[in-house]
Amino acid sequence: MKKFHLIVNNNFKEKNKSKFFIKTELQCILNLYAKMVSNGSWKDYSFSSGNKEVSFNVYQRASERPVLKIAKNLKPNYFNEKFFIKDKDGNVIKKSQNLDQLINKTSWNKLRLIK
């Protein structure tokens, strides 16, 4: 005879679902990436994930470290720290609660990539 277990409040799928960018966030980031590649500013990208954040890393050349990171904070301390942009040293340039506002309000042409 087989034993059956009743699982109540199984939140396993919901927890794993939020560990990456959702479709609208990723579409917004990739639209920005396409614009900057056609502009000639950005050359390559990668994704990295951890327990605290998921980031879209931008490379100017084939270098070891990314020059910019657009990150989603999975465990924010404050409401406006959900999305942020970091430079290559890890300093936060801008942060916001909404990714669309963060990308649209940042003047990417004035933001210079340091070699």
Secondary structure as the mmCIF struct_conf table of DSSP 4:
data_model
#
loop_
_struct_conf.conf_type_id
_struct_conf.id
_struct_conf.beg_label_comp_id
_struct_conf.beg_label_asym_id
_struct_conf.beg_label_seq_id
_struct_conf.end_label_comp_id
_struct_conf.end_label_asym_id
_struct_conf.end_label_seq_id
BEND BEND1 ASN A 9 ASN A 9
HELX_RH_AL_P HELX_RH_AL_P1 PHE A 12 LYS A 17
TURN_TY1_P TURN_TY1_P1 SER A 18 LYS A 19
BEND BEND2 PHE A 20 PHE A 20
HELX_RH_AL_P HELX_RH_AL_P2 LYS A 23 ASN A 39
TURN_TY1_P TURN_TY1_P2 GLY A 40 GLY A 40
BEND BEND3 SER A 41 SER A 41
STRN STRN1 ASP A 44 SER A 49
BEND BEND4 ASN A 51 LYS A 52
STRN STRN2 GLU A 53 TYR A 59
BEND BEND5 GLN A 60 ALA A 62
BEND BEND6 GLU A 64 ARG A 65
BEND BEND7 VAL A 67 VAL A 67
STRN STRN3 LEU A 68 ASN A 73
BEND BEND8 LEU A 74 LYS A 75
BEND BEND9 ASN A 77 TYR A 78
HELX_RH_3T_P HELX_RH_3T_P1 PHE A 79 GLU A 81
BEND BEND10 LYS A 82 LYS A 82
STRN STRN4 PHE A 83 ASP A 87
TURN_TY1_P TURN_TY1_P3 LYS A 88 ASP A 89
BEND BEND11 GLY A 90 GLY A 90
STRN STRN5 VAL A 92 SER A 96
BEND BEND12 GLN A 97 GLN A 97
HELX_RH_AL_P HELX_RH_AL_P3 LEU A 99 LYS A 105
BEND BEND13 THR A 106 THR A 106
TURN_TY1_P TURN_TY1_P4 TRP A 108 LYS A 110
BEND BEND14 LEU A 111 LEU A 111
HELX_LH_PP_P HELX_LH_PP_P1 ARG A 112 ILE A 114
#
